[in-house]
Every structure is written in C-alpha cells, then in structure tokens.
Amino acid sequence: MERIIVDSLKCLDLSGIAVPMAVIYDHPEDVPGKYVVRIWEAASGKPTNIEMRKDSLQECRDRILEAGIFHAGVPAGPKDDPAIVET
C-alpha cells in the first residue's frame, strides 16, 4: 500500500476509519531522520497508510492536538514497537 504523507492532520477525511488513532514514532527505521505520526485503525489494531513527518516530538503533539480529533500523551506499552513514543 502506498503511503500518504500529509503536512497536517486537520484536513484528513477519517470517515472510513471506525476508531482512528494517532501514534507517534521517534525516528523509525523506515524514516530515520524524522518523528512520524501514523494513523492507526484502533478497532483492527493496524496502521493505515496515512502519516505525517515532523522534526520534533513537540511539533507532532501540537499538530495532533490542532486536528481536534485526537488526544495525545498515552505512553507506549512494553509490547509496542520500540520506536513508538506515545499514542
């Protein structure tokens, strides 16, 4: 599936995602130079192909909160990918 990289989460049409979730990654292996916010379908437990890339963790948090449809700040769990910072 081809990735859709967006600059903002405010313009996303998430109507096809039952329970959208924004997950922040700290320089994941596939995008080592950036923090990445990936939109997940929480009901299925799988990521979608939508992501946003930023230079700082705080910028990711700010953009998530700006979108008004997500809440940030739940720390990664012990079984999560080690690159995940929070959801």
N, CA, C and O atoms as a GROMACS GRO file, in nm:
protein
  348
    1MET      N    1   0.085  -0.117   0.000
    1MET     CA    2   0.000   0.000   0.000
    1MET      C    3   0.090   0.125   0.000
    1MET      O    4   0.182   0.135   0.081
    2GLU      N    5   0.063   0.216  -0.089
    2GLU     CA    6   0.143   0.338  -0.099
    2GLU      C    7   0.110   0.432   0.018
    2GLU      O    8  -0.006   0.449   0.054
    3ARG      N    9   0.213   0.492   0.074
    3ARG     CA   10   0.194   0.584   0.187
    3ARG      C   11   0.138   0.718   0.140
    3ARG      O   12   0.171   0.767   0.032
    4ILE      N   13   0.054   0.774   0.222
    4ILE     CA   14   0.004   0.909   0.200
    4ILE      C   15   0.068   0.994   0.308
    4ILE      O   16   0.039   0.977   0.427
    5ILE      N   17   0.154   1.087   0.268
    5ILE     CA   18   0.224   1.172   0.364
    5ILE      C   19   0.158   1.309   0.362
    5ILE      O   20   0.152   1.375   0.258
    6VAL      N   21   0.109   1.351   0.479
    6VAL     CA   22   0.040   1.479   0.491
    6VAL      C   23   0.120   1.573   0.579
    6VAL      O   24   0.200   1.530   0.662
    7ASP      N   25   0.097   1.703   0.562
    7ASP     CA   26   0.165   1.802   0.643
    7ASP      C   27   0.083   1.837   0.768
    7ASP      O   28   0.137   1.885   0.868
    8SER      N   29  -0.046   1.813   0.760
    8SER     CA   30  -0.137   1.845   0.870
    8SER      C   31  -0.240   1.734   0.883
    8SER      O   32  -0.274   1.668   0.785
    9LEU      N   33  -0.289   1.713   1.004
    9LEU     CA   34  -0.394   1.614   1.026
    9LEU      C   35  -0.532   1.676   1.020
    9LEU      O   36  -0.632   1.605   1.020
   10LYS      N   37  -0.539   1.808   1.013
   10LYS     CA   38  -0.667   1.878   1.015
   10LYS      C   39  -0.752   1.849   0.892
   10LYS      O   40  -0.875   1.851   0.900
   11CYS      N   41  -0.690   1.823   0.779
   11CYS     CA   42  -0.764   1.807   0.654
   11CYS      C   43  -0.799   1.662   0.622
   11CYS      O   44  -0.855   1.636   0.516
   12LEU      N   45  -0.769   1.570   0.710
   12LEU     CA   46  -0.792   1.429   0.681
   12LEU      C   47  -0.940   1.392   0.685
   12LEU      O   48  -1.014   1.437   0.772
   13ASP      N   49  -0.980   1.310   0.589
   13ASP     CA   50  -1.113   1.251   0.592
   13ASP      C   51  -1.099   1.113   0.656
   13ASP      O   52  -1.052   1.018   0.592
   14LEU      N   53  -1.138   1.102   0.780
   14LEU     CA   54  -1.124   0.978   0.854
   14LEU      C   55  -1.256   0.902   0.864
   14LEU      O   56  -1.270   0.813   0.948
   15SER      N   57  -1.351   0.938   0.780
   15SER     CA   58  -1.484   0.878   0.788
   15SER      C   59  -1.483   0.728   0.764
   15SER      O   60  -1.574   0.658   0.810
   16GLY      N   61  -1.383   0.677   0.694
   16GLY     CA   62  -1.375   0.534   0.669
   16GLY      C   63  -1.302   0.455   0.776
   16GLY      O   64  -1.287   0.334   0.766
   17ILE      N   65  -1.258   0.526   0.880
   17ILE     CA   66  -1.183   0.462   0.989
   17ILE      C   67  -1.271   0.465   1.114
   17ILE      O   68  -1.302   0.573   1.166
   18ALA      N   69  -1.311   0.348   1.161
   18ALA     CA   70  -1.404   0.342   1.274
   18ALA      C   71  -1.348   0.409   1.400
   18ALA      O   72  -1.416   0.490   1.462
   19VAL      N   73  -1.224   0.375   1.436
   19VAL     CA   74  -1.162   0.430   1.556
   19VAL      C   75  -1.020   0.476   1.520
   19VAL      O   76  -0.924   0.401   1.539
   20PRO      N   77  -1.006   0.600   1.468
   20PRO     CA   78  -0.873   0.646   1.431
   20PRO      C   79  -0.787   0.678   1.553
   20PRO      O   80  -0.837   0.724   1.656
   21MET      N   81  -0.661   0.653   1.540
   21MET     CA   82  -0.566   0.675   1.650
   21MET      C   83  -0.437   0.730   1.588
   21MET      O   84  -0.391   0.679   1.486
   22ALA      N   85  -0.379   0.833   1.649
   22ALA     CA   86  -0.252   0.889   1.602
   22ALA      C   87  -0.140   0.835   1.690
   22ALA      O   88  -0.142   0.853   1.812
   23VAL      N   89  -0.043   0.768   1.629
   23VAL     CA   90   0.067   0.706   1.700
   23VAL      C   91   0.197   0.775   1.660
   23VAL      O   92   0.229   0.783   1.541
   24ILE      N   93   0.273   0.826   1.758
   24ILE     CA   94   0.398   0.897   1.731
   24ILE      C   95   0.516   0.803   1.743
   24ILE      O   96   0.532   0.733   1.843
   25TYR      N   97   0.600   0.804   1.639
   25TYR     CA   98   0.723   0.724   1.635
   25TYR      C   99   0.843   0.817   1.642
   25TYR      O  100   0.843   0.924   1.583
   26ASP      N  101   0.945   0.776   1.715
   26ASP     CA  102   1.070   0.850   1.726
   26ASP      C  103   1.171   0.792   1.627
   26ASP      O  104   1.234   0.690   1.653
   27HIS      N  105   1.186   0.860   1.514
   27HIS     CA  106   1.283   0.822   1.411
   27HIS      C  107   1.278   0.671   1.380
   27HIS      O  108   1.376   0.601   1.405
   28PRO      N  109   1.165   0.622   1.328
   28PRO     CA  110   1.155   0.479   1.298
   28PRO      C  111   1.255   0.437   1.189
   28PRO      O  112   1.305   0.521   1.115
   29GLU      N  113   1.282   0.309   1.182
   29GLU     CA  114   1.381   0.258   1.087
   29GLU      C  115   1.353   0.300   0.943
   29GLU      O  116   1.446   0.328   0.868
   30ASP      N  117   1.226   0.305   0.904
   30ASP     CA  118   1.193   0.338   0.766
   30ASP      C  119   1.194   0.488   0.737
   30ASP      O  120   1.190   0.529   0.621
   31VAL      N  121   1.199   0.572   0.842
   31VAL     CA  122   1.209   0.718   0.827
   31VAL      C  123   1.303   0.768   0.937
   31VAL      O  124   1.259   0.834   1.031
   32PRO      N  125   1.433   0.737   0.926
   32PRO     CA  126   1.525   0.764   1.037
   32PRO      C  127   1.549   0.910   1.070
   32PRO      O  128   1.597   0.940   1.180
   33GLY      N  129   1.520   1.001   0.981
   33GLY     CA  130   1.551   1.142   1.007
   33GLY      C  131   1.438   1.223   1.065
   33GLY      O  132   1.453   1.344   1.080
   34LYS      N  133   1.325   1.161   1.099
   34LYS     CA  134   1.207   1.237   1.142
   34LYS      C  135   1.130   1.165   1.252
   34LYS      O  136   1.146   1.045   1.274
   35TYR      N  137   1.047   1.242   1.320
   35TYR     CA  138   0.940   1.186   1.401
   35TYR      C  139   0.825   1.161   1.306
   35TYR      O  140   0.802   1.241   1.215
   36VAL      N  141   0.753   1.054   1.325
   36VAL     CA  142   0.644   1.018   1.234
   36VAL      C  143   0.517   0.993   1.314
   36VAL      O  144   0.518   0.922   1.414
   37VAL      N  145   0.408   1.053   1.267
   37VAL     CA  146   0.276   1.025   1.323
   37VAL      C  147   0.205   0.936   1.223
   37VAL      O  148   0.182   0.977   1.109
   38ARG      N  149   0.170   0.818   1.264
   38ARG     CA  150   0.098   0.725   1.177
   38ARG      C  151  -0.045   0.712   1.229
   38ARG      O  152  -0.068   0.699   1.349
   39ILE      N  153  -0.139   0.716   1.136
   39ILE     CA  154  -0.279   0.698   1.173
   39ILE      C  155  -0.310   0.549   1.173
   39ILE      O  156  -0.288   0.479   1.074
   40TRP      N  157  -0.360   0.503   1.285
   40TRP     CA  158  -0.395   0.362   1.303
   40TRP      C  159  -0.546   0.347   1.307
   40TRP      O  160  -0.618   0.440   1.343
   41GLU      N  161  -0.592   0.229   1.272
   41GLU     CA  162  -0.731   0.189   1.291
   41GLU      C  163  -0.732   0.107   1.419
   41GLU      O  164  -0.698  -0.012   1.418
   42ALA      N  165  -0.770   0.170   1.528
   42ALA     CA  166  -0.762   0.104   1.659
   42ALA      C  167  -0.848  -0.022   1.666
   42ALA      O  168  -0.811  -0.118   1.734
   43ALA      N  169  -0.961  -0.021   1.598
   43ALA     CA  170  -1.050  -0.137   1.604
   43ALA      C  171  -0.985  -0.262   1.546
   43ALA      O  172  -1.009  -0.373   1.594
   44SER      N  173  -0.901  -0.243   1.443
   44SER     CA  174  -0.834  -0.358   1.382
   44SER      C  175  -0.693  -0.379   1.437
   44SER      O  176  -0.632  -0.484   1.418
   45GLY      N  177  -0.641  -0.276   1.505
   45GLY     CA  178  -0.506  -0.284   1.559
   45GLY      C  179  -0.398  -0.275   1.452
   45GLY      O  180  -0.288  -0.327   1.470
   46LYS      N  181  -0.430  -0.208   1.341
   46LYS     CA  182  -0.335  -0.198   1.230
   46LYS      C  183  -0.320  -0.053   1.184
   46LYS      O  184  -0.415   0.025   1.192
   47PRO      N  185  -0.200  -0.019   1.136
   47PRO     CA  186  -0.181   0.117   1.084
   47PRO      C  187  -0.247   0.131   0.947
   47PRO      O  188  -0.259   0.035   0.872
   48THR      N  189  -0.288   0.253   0.916
   48THR     CA  190  -0.335   0.284   0.782
   48THR      C  191  -0.211   0.326   0.701
   48THR      O  192  -0.098   0.311   0.748
   49ASN      N  193  -0.231   0.376   0.583
   49ASN     CA  194  -0.119   0.424   0.501
   49ASN      C  195  -0.097   0.574   0.514
   49ASN      O  196  -0.024   0.633   0.434
   50ILE      N  197  -0.161   0.638   0.612
   50ILE     CA  198  -0.151   0.783   0.630
   50ILE      C  199  -0.048   0.814   0.738
   50ILE      O  200  -0.049   0.756   0.846
   51GLU      N  201   0.043   0.908   0.706
   51GLU     CA  202   0.141   0.950   0.806
   51GLU      C  203   0.180   1.096   0.786
   51GLU      O  204   0.162   1.154   0.678
   52MET      N  205   0.232   1.154   0.894
   52MET     CA  206   0.282   1.291   0.894
   52MET      C  207   0.423   1.286   0.950
   52MET      O  208   0.448   1.216   1.048
   53ARG      N  209   0.515   1.360   0.890
   53ARG     CA  210   0.655   1.360   0.934
   53ARG      C  211   0.693   1.500   0.983
   53ARG      O  212   0.665   1.600   0.917
   54LYS      N  213   0.757   1.506   1.100
   54LYS     CA  214   0.798   1.633   1.159
   54LYS      C  215   0.938   1.620   1.219
   54LYS      O  216   0.988   1.510   1.239
   55ASP      N  217   0.999   1.735   1.248
   55ASP     CA  218   1.134   1.738   1.302
   55ASP      C  219   1.141   1.719   1.453
   55ASP      O  220   1.245   1.680   1.506
   56SER      N  221   1.030   1.746   1.523
   56SER     CA  222   1.035   1.736   1.670
   56SER      C  223   0.912   1.666   1.725
   56SER      O  224   0.806   1.664   1.662
   57LEU      N  225   0.928   1.609   1.842
   57LEU     CA  226   0.818   1.544   1.912
   57LEU      C  227   0.709   1.647   1.945
   57LEU      O  228   0.590   1.619   1.930
   58GLN      N  229   0.751   1.765   1.989
   58GLN     CA  230   0.653   1.867   2.026
   58GLN      C  231   0.571   1.912   1.906
   58GLN      O  232   0.451   1.937   1.919
   59GLU      N  233   0.633   1.922   1.791
   59GLU     CA  234   0.558   1.959   1.670
   59GLU      C  235   0.453   1.852   1.637
   59GLU      O  236   0.342   1.886   1.596
   60CYS      N  237   0.488   1.726   1.654
   60CYS     CA  238   0.391   1.618   1.634
   60CYS      C  239   0.274   1.634   1.731
   60CYS      O  240   0.158   1.628   1.690
   61ARG      N  241   0.305   1.654   1.856
   61ARG     CA  242   0.199   1.669   1.957
   61ARG      C  243   0.109   1.787   1.924
   61ARG      O  244  -0.013   1.777   1.934
   62ASP      N  245   0.171   1.900   1.886
   62ASP     CA  246   0.093   2.020   1.853
   62ASP      C  247   0.000   1.996   1.735
   62ASP      O  248  -0.116   2.037   1.740
   63ARG      N  249   0.047   1.930   1.632
   63ARG     CA  250  -0.034   1.904   1.512
   63ARG      C  251  -0.148   1.805   1.543
   63ARG      O  252  -0.257   1.817   1.488
   64ILE      N  253  -0.122   1.709   1.630
   64ILE     CA  254  -0.227   1.616   1.670
   64ILE      C  255  -0.338   1.691   1.744
   64ILE      O  256  -0.456   1.673   1.715
   65LEU      N  257  -0.300   1.774   1.838
   65LEU     CA  258  -0.399   1.849   1.916
   65LEU      C  259  -0.473   1.950   1.828
   65LEU      O  260  -0.592   1.974   1.848
   66GLU      N  261  -0.403   2.011   1.732
   66GLU     CA  262  -0.464   2.105   1.638
   66GLU      C  263  -0.577   2.041   1.559
   66GLU      O  264  -0.678   2.105   1.529
   67ALA      N  265  -0.560   1.915   1.525
   67ALA     CA  266  -0.661   1.845   1.445
   67ALA      C  267  -0.794   1.834   1.519
   67ALA      O  268  -0.899   1.826   1.456
   68GLY      N  269  -0.789   1.834   1.652
   68GLY     CA  270  -0.911   1.834   1.731
   68GLY      C  271  -0.985   1.702   1.736
   68GLY      O  272  -1.095   1.695   1.791
   69ILE      N  273  -0.929   1.596   1.680
   69ILE     CA  274  -0.998   1.469   1.681
   69ILE      C  275  -0.919   1.360   1.753
   69ILE      O  276  -0.966   1.247   1.768
   70PHE      N  277  -0.801   1.396   1.796
   70PHE     CA  278  -0.714   1.302   1.865
   70PHE      C  279  -0.673   1.360   1.999
   70PHE      O  280  -0.674   1.482   2.018
   71HIS      N  281  -0.636   1.273   2.091
   71HIS     CA  282  -0.576   1.314   2.216
   71HIS      C  283  -0.438   1.249   2.220
   71HIS      O  284  -0.423   1.132   2.184
   72ALA      N  285  -0.339   1.324   2.263
   72ALA     CA  286  -0.203   1.270   2.267
   72ALA      C  287  -0.161   1.246   2.411
   72ALA      O  288  -0.219   1.300   2.505
   73GLY      N  289  -0.060   1.163   2.427
   73GLY     CA  290   0.001   1.152   2.557
   73GLY      C  291  -0.003   1.016   2.624
   73GLY      O  292   0.048   1.004   2.735
   74VAL      N  293  -0.062   0.914   2.563
   74VAL     CA  294  -0.061   0.782   2.624
   74VAL      C  295   0.073   0.716   2.591
   74VAL      O  296   0.101   0.692   2.474
   75PRO      N  297   0.155   0.688   2.690
   75PRO     CA  298   0.288   0.630   2.663
   75PRO      C  299   0.278   0.493   2.595
   75PRO      O  300   0.180   0.421   2.610
   76ALA      N  301   0.383   0.460   2.522
   76ALA     CA  302   0.391   0.330   2.457
   76ALA      C  303   0.393   0.220   2.562
   76ALA      O  304   0.443   0.238   2.673
   77GLY      N  305   0.338   0.106   2.526
   77GLY     CA  306   0.336  -0.009   2.615
   77GLY      C  307   0.459  -0.096   2.596
   77GLY      O  308   0.532  -0.079   2.499
   78PRO      N  309   0.483  -0.189   2.686
   78PRO     CA  310   0.602  -0.273   2.679
   78PRO      C  311   0.607  -0.364   2.556
   78PRO      O  312   0.715  -0.406   2.516
   79LYS      N  313   0.493  -0.394   2.496
   79LYS     CA  314   0.491  -0.481   2.377
   79LYS      C  315   0.490  -0.402   2.246
   79LYS      O  316   0.492  -0.461   2.138
   80ASP      N  317   0.486  -0.268   2.255
   80ASP     CA  318   0.483  -0.185   2.136
   80ASP      C  319   0.620  -0.181   2.068
   80ASP      O  320   0.722  -0.212   2.129
   81ASP      N  321   0.618  -0.143   1.941
   81ASP     CA  322   0.742  -0.119   1.867
   81ASP      C  323   0.828  -0.022   1.949
   81ASP      O  324   0.776   0.077   2.000
   82PRO      N  325   0.958  -0.048   1.964
   82PRO     CA  326   1.044   0.038   2.045
   82PRO      C  327   1.051   0.183   1.995
   82PRO      O  328   1.088   0.273   2.071
   83ALA      N  329   1.017   0.206   1.869
   83ALA     CA  330   1.020   0.343   1.815
   83ALA      C  331   0.896   0.423   1.854
   83ALA      O  332   0.896   0.545   1.838
   84ILE      N  333   0.792   0.357   1.905
   84ILE     CA  334   0.670   0.430   1.942
   84ILE      C  335   0.696   0.507   2.072
   84ILE      O  336   0.745   0.453   2.171
   85VAL      N  337   0.661   0.636   2.066
   85VAL     CA  338   0.674   0.724   2.183
   85VAL      C  339   0.543   0.727   2.261
   85VAL      O  340   0.540   0.704   2.382
   86GLU      N  341   0.434   0.755   2.188
   86GLU     CA  342   0.304   0.767   2.254
   86GLU      C  343   0.193   0.761   2.151
   86GLU      O  344   0.216   0.768   2.030
   87THR      N  345   0.072   0.747   2.203
   87THR     CA  346  -0.046   0.743   2.120
   87THR      C  347  -0.138   0.856   2.162
   87THR      O  348  -0.246   0.872   2.105
   0.00000   0.00000   0.00000
